[in-house]
Amino acid sequence: MNVENVKGMRDVPTIQGLRNRSSAAPTREQAVTELARLEHEKARLEREFKMWQANEKKTSRRIMQVQERLTVLQQILGPNPAPKNSAKRRKTRQSTDGEHAGQAWQEVKLEY
């Protein structure tokens, strides 16, 4: 097995696959068996492809819905939407005391 050609789990050869890839000329029985195996593999791949296409359609539909909702929200917010980091930072006051010099303090107002 050439490890360089293995890119994912789909590329890992199985024991059955390695056994069926003999270089000897196949007999009629081997050819029939390989034909049945390949037909089964083709059917499996076609099912997988259909599932992939269905998932792709669902995903593209969801992307369109999100894009439409984003457009609506941007229209509601107006021409200048709020920045992504809308949390405003409070200004800090530097202490003038000698022992706490350089330490930043924030004011917190509490109402009872």
Order of alpha helices (4+ residues) and beta strands (2+ residues): alpha-alpha-beta-beta
